[in-house]
Amino acid sequence: MIGNTDHKSKKFTRRAFFVTACQGALLTLLGGRLAWLQLAQGEKYKTLSDQNRIDGNFLSPLRGGIFDRFGVPLAFNEENYRLLITPEKVDDLDLRFKILKQLIDINDQEIKKIKEKIGKQSSFLPLEAIDRLTWKDIAKLEVNISDLPGMEVQKGDIRRYPLSDITSHITGYVGRPNERDLETKDPVLKLPGFRIGKTSLEKSYNHILQGQAGFQQSEVNVQGRKVRDLSYQESQAGKRVKLTVDAEYQRFCQERLSQYKSASCIVMNTKTGAIYAMASHPTFDPNLFVNGISTGAWNELLNDPTFPLNNKAISGQYPPGSTFKMITALAAFEQGVATSKTSVNCTGRYELGKSKYHCWKLSGHGKVNAVSALMRSCDTYYYKLSTEIGIDNIAAMARQFGLGQTYDFDIMSEKSGLIPTKKWKQKHHKQVWRPGDTVISSIGQGFILATPLQLAVMTARLVNGGYAVKPYLVSHVGERQIYQEKWPKINVKKKHLDLVKKGMDFVVNHKDGTAYDSKVENKDQQFGGKTGTAQVKKINRAQRALGITNEDLEWKFRHHALFVGYAPLNNPDYVCSVVVEHGGGGSAVAAPIARDLLLEVQRRKLADT
């Protein structure tokens, strides 16, 4: 009996030892795991815990404003209340929209669009569902917000352009970031209601206007409600941008162009390059784009044959016609091909080999020299000199005066135009440059193209004593002045510039000048300039025999009317360029516009401010 008891005792001891060993191993394993979680993985799980109880949000910065030279706002921010939806916090989307419809004026189509937006972004991100809420809407929503989990009313801002279409090509507009913008992975772009610059100054100065986003961390409970603020970094508003443009003068220029189907102009300071007006007609309302333009309105703008979305003042490229003749004349003087005494007998045509090139005056101008050829705009004079000058010398002179290039301008959509050379034609057309190409180029036709901005710069350099001024729109960013005040001198003799300037004076103020009908009687306000008529479609011999003239052609085939001018005559402060697309003759159409623009800018004395 005793032996049996000893046996049972030994058996129990072995079992107890085995159980105790297993318990010890389990406790060791649990202790090791606990140590691993606390020591090695502690920071990881602390972060996960913090993410569950800490809510972090970027704070949208206030966009900087755009102002004219006198502080008139061209783009500013207006207070805006909007309804935000955070999809993952909405328990029953259809039910909440049903309740929402009972509170504010929202239809099924609008709800469908909101749902489409929700499907395109992460569910944890707040979405701007409705903006521009009225006070009545806000009151109803705030009272019933407990019935709308995941929805909240937030105060924000919305971009406004008070002068609407008057300055739309200058300011541009803002809009929602598109998919390409979001590829930058910048989380600020996903903020509800956030807008970025899409065109013109809003786009090119977006990095300055946008400002810096802030950040806020808050402790939230399990329902997601804020308990307390943990940290707060205030957003920094974008800097204000001040322009050289005079808003009221800009309005005057736009209205002066509006009587034509399509036109543009530039008015700038001859010495500094400051632009006082940059007008392009027709135009558009930038406010339409802030919240997303409707498909109908967009198609209407896109399909308009006059291209209202294009800023023709800097991106329209036209044959400069006779406004180019000053460049050919300067090239002739500098190359020693002609002097002030060189004369050519214009019979109405110029023969080169078997080709005949007609002057615009078929009966001819008779004997003309450097000044009278400009004054009367005689084509034959330039035909004759051009083959002796050569296209490459003409092109080199054109580039010195700002043609065939861009100026690193404030608005990125500027075009470079085209100044052809022998190498250019060989490269792009696989053809040899012919003497006839030079003849046509000498009067601003053929391959040559220029923008109104380039023609204004060319004119400024011609009349300011030969300084290579460049145009600019932005004078200050914040309080910092950013424009250049001194410009390098062009290597052209003063006597040659004076000769050209005298011819431009006579264009307007001599009885035989092509723009004499636009002459100003007040000597203190008189101006000089050059007319230009750029051929778009040549009238053939058969049409001419039938008596068909340029005015009889379809609008898009008619000549462009051009004029470049400066004022006052002595020590000019202002230059302008005017292009009326398919407008007809430069003397009849463009010159009167330029006269009015130069008279008004002198009246406003913008060069003195």
Salt bridges, closest charged atoms under 4 A:
ASP50 OD2 - LYS46 NZ 3.14
ASP50 OD1 - ARG53 NH2 2.97
GLU78 OE1 - ARG160 NE 3.44
GLU79 OE2 - LYS155 NZ 2.99
ASP91 OD2 - ARG96 NH2 2.71
ASP94 OD1 - LYS115 NZ 2.64
ASP108 OD1 - LYS101 NZ 2.78
GLU128 OE2 - ARG82 NH1 3.86
GLU128 OE1 - ARG176 NH2 3.71
GLU128 OE1 - ARG195 NH2 3.40
ASP131 OD1 - ARG132 NE 3.86
ASP181 OD2 - LYS198 NZ 3.13
GLU202 OE1 - ARG63 NE 3.01
GLU202 OE2 - ARG159 NE 2.87
GLU219 OE1 - ARG228 NE 2.52
ASP229 OD1 - LYS226 NZ 3.32
ASP246 OD2 - ARG604 NE 2.56
GLU248 OE1 - ARG251 NE 3.50
GLU334 OE2 - HIS496 ND1 2.66
GLU351 OE2 - ARG349 NH2 3.30
ASP379 OD1 - LYS325 NZ 2.63
GLU388 OE2 - LYS384 NZ 3.17
ASP437 OD2 - LYS425 NZ 2.59
ASP498 OD2 - LYS494 NZ 2.75
ASP512 OD2 - ARG376 NH2 3.54
ASP512 OD2 - HIS510 ND1 3.98
ASP512 OD1 - LYS511 NZ 3.69
ASP573 OD1 - LYS271 NZ 2.90
ASP596 OD2 - ARG256 NE 2.69
ASP596 OD1 - ARG595 NE 3.03
GLU600 OE2 - ARG603 NH2 2.66
GLU600 OE2 - ARG604 NH1 3.92
